[in-house]
Amino acid sequence: MLTREELPECPVATTVQIIGNKWKILIIRNLLDAPQRFSEIKKTIPGISQKVLTDNLRALESDGLLIREVFAEVPPRVVYSLSELGKTLKPVLDAMGDWGAGYKAII
């Protein structure tokens, strides 16, 4: 997690730095509905590699947006869910969805 001093001064730049790549936004979108396992997330995001998904999940967890829960089973089961902080991104993604739908209606 970045410190306050390491974050950009501009709030929009901060948001872009934390969730600014397409993979993170799609992961967050999926987890807004319900917690998911790695394979479930991967299936619903076409084109994402296992390494890129792993890296983005780790980054989201490091930034405090995601909770990774490991169950002591054989084989081990890992479930990803949004933290309370991660859930606060819902209005941001809803606004992006509304804008995208409006854009598609115009063109």
C-alpha positions as CSV (number, residue, x, y, z in Angstrom):
1,M,0.0,0.0,0.0
2,L,1.3,3.4,-0.9
3,T,1.7,6.1,1.7
4,R,-0.2,9.3,1.5
5,E,3.0,11.1,0.5
6,E,3.6,8.6,-2.4
7,L,0.1,9.2,-3.9
8,P,-0.4,11.9,-6.5
9,E,-1.8,15.3,-5.3
10,C,-4.7,15.1,-7.7
11,P,-7.6,12.8,-6.5
12,V,-8.4,11.7,-10.0
13,A,-4.7,10.7,-10.5
14,T,-4.8,8.8,-7.3
15,T,-7.9,6.9,-8.4
16,V,-6.3,6.1,-11.8
17,Q,-3.1,5.0,-10.1
18,I,-5.0,2.5,-7.8
19,I,-7.6,1.1,-10.3
20,G,-6.4,2.5,-13.6
21,N,-5.8,-0.6,-15.6
22,K,-8.5,-2.4,-17.4
23,W,-7.8,-5.7,-15.5
24,K,-8.3,-4.2,-12.1
25,I,-11.5,-2.6,-13.0
26,L,-12.9,-5.8,-14.4
27,I,-11.8,-7.8,-11.3
28,I,-13.5,-5.2,-9.1
29,R,-16.6,-5.3,-11.3
30,N,-16.8,-9.1,-10.8
31,L,-16.3,-9.0,-7.1
32,L,-19.0,-6.4,-6.6
33,D,-21.5,-9.2,-7.3
34,A,-20.1,-11.8,-5.0
35,P,-16.8,-13.3,-3.7
36,Q,-15.2,-15.6,-6.3
37,R,-12.4,-18.1,-6.7
38,F,-9.4,-17.5,-8.9
39,S,-10.8,-19.7,-11.7
40,E,-14.2,-18.0,-11.6
41,I,-12.6,-14.6,-12.0
42,K,-10.3,-15.8,-14.9
43,K,-13.3,-17.3,-16.8
44,T,-15.2,-14.1,-16.8
45,I,-12.3,-11.9,-18.0
46,P,-11.4,-13.0,-21.6
47,G,-7.8,-12.5,-22.5
48,I,-6.3,-12.2,-19.0
49,S,-3.4,-14.5,-18.3
50,Q,-2.9,-16.3,-15.1
51,K,0.2,-14.2,-14.3
52,V,-1.5,-10.9,-15.0
53,L,-4.6,-11.9,-12.9
54,T,-2.3,-13.0,-10.0
55,D,-0.3,-9.8,-10.2
56,N,-3.5,-7.6,-10.2
57,L,-5.1,-9.6,-7.4
58,R,-1.9,-9.1,-5.3
59,A,-1.9,-5.4,-6.1
60,L,-5.5,-4.9,-5.1
61,E,-4.9,-6.8,-1.9
62,S,-1.9,-4.7,-1.1
63,D,-3.9,-1.5,-1.7
64,G,-6.5,-2.7,0.7
65,L,-9.3,-3.2,-1.8
66,L,-9.4,-7.0,-1.8
67,I,-9.5,-9.7,0.8
68,R,-7.9,-13.1,0.0
69,E,-9.2,-15.9,2.2
70,V,-7.4,-19.2,2.2
71,F,-9.3,-22.3,3.5
72,A,-7.3,-25.1,4.9
73,E,-8.6,-27.9,2.7
74,V,-7.1,-30.4,0.4
75,P,-6.7,-29.0,-2.2
76,P,-6.5,-25.5,-0.7
77,R,-9.4,-23.2,-1.6
78,V,-8.9,-19.5,-2.0
79,V,-11.7,-17.0,-2.2
80,Y,-11.4,-13.3,-3.2
81,S,-13.8,-10.6,-2.0
82,L,-13.8,-6.9,-1.9
83,S,-13.0,-5.2,1.4
84,E,-15.2,-2.5,2.8
85,L,-12.9,0.0,1.1
86,G,-13.2,-1.9,-2.2
87,K,-17.0,-1.8,-2.0
88,T,-16.9,2.0,-2.0
89,L,-15.8,1.8,-5.6
90,K,-19.3,0.7,-6.6
91,P,-20.6,4.2,-7.5
92,V,-17.4,4.8,-9.6
93,L,-18.0,1.6,-11.6
94,D,-21.7,2.3,-11.9
95,A,-20.9,5.7,-13.3
96,M,-18.5,4.2,-15.8
97,G,-21.1,1.7,-16.8
98,D,-23.7,4.4,-17.3
99,W,-21.3,6.5,-19.3
100,G,-20.3,3.5,-21.5
101,A,-23.9,2.7,-22.2
102,G,-24.6,6.3,-23.1
103,Y,-21.6,6.4,-25.4
104,K,-22.6,3.2,-27.2
105,A,-26.1,4.7,-27.7
106,I,-24.6,7.8,-29.3
107,I,-22.3,6.2,-31.8
